[in-house]
Amino acid sequence: MLSFMKMAMFGIKSKWLLPAVIDFWILCFIFVGVGLMINAAAEKINKQLKKYRERKRARLL
């Protein structure tokens, strides 16, 4: 991942604009993908916690 970041920085520093734009979009896709994965995981955990809390409440009643 670190080497990829260095490559992206090199692409941005290079005089050609096209590689920099491509690197920028690749980084954007990676960040969006990671964000979506984290979001999906958080939603699953949240659902599990809700079920657990409801079961706990049902037991207490």
C-alpha positions in Angstrom: 0.0 0.0 0.0 2.8 2.4 0.9 4.6 1.7 -2.4 1.4 2.4 -4.2 1.1 5.8 -2.4 4.7 6.6 -3.5 3.8 5.6 -7.1 0.8 7.9 -6.9 2.8 10.7 -5.6 5.4 10.1 -8.3 2.6 10.2 -10.9 1.4 13.5 -9.5 4.9 15.0 -9.5 5.7 13.8 -13.0 5.2 16.3 -15.8 2.5 14.2 -17.5 -1.0 15.1 -16.3 -2.7 11.9 -17.5 -0.8 9.5 -15.1 -1.6 11.8 -12.2 -5.3 11.9 -13.1 -5.4 8.1 -13.4 -3.5 7.7 -10.0 -6.0 10.1 -8.4 -9.0 8.2 -9.6 -7.4 4.8 -8.6 -6.8 6.3 -5.1 -10.4 7.6 -5.0 -11.8 4.2 -5.9 -9.6 2.5 -3.3 -10.8 4.9 -0.6 -14.4 4.6 -1.6 -14.2 0.8 -1.6 -12.5 0.7 1.9 -15.1 3.2 3.2 -18.0 1.1 1.9 -16.5 -2.1 3.4 -16.1 -0.4 6.8 -19.7 1.0 6.5 -21.1 -2.4 5.7 -19.2 -4.0 8.6 -20.4 -1.3 11.0 -24.0 -1.8 9.9 -23.7 -5.6 10.5 -22.2 -5.0 13.9 -25.0 -2.5 14.7 -27.7 -5.0 13.7 -26.1 -7.7 15.9 -25.9 -5.3 18.9 -29.6 -4.3 18.4 -30.6 -8.0 18.4 -28.5 -8.6 21.5 -30.0 -5.6 23.3 -33.5 -6.6 22.4 -32.9 -10.2 23.7 -31.4 -8.7 26.9 -34.5 -6.5 27.4 -36.8 -9.4 26.7 -35.0 -11.4 29.4 -35.3 -8.6 31.9 -39.0 -8.2 31.4 
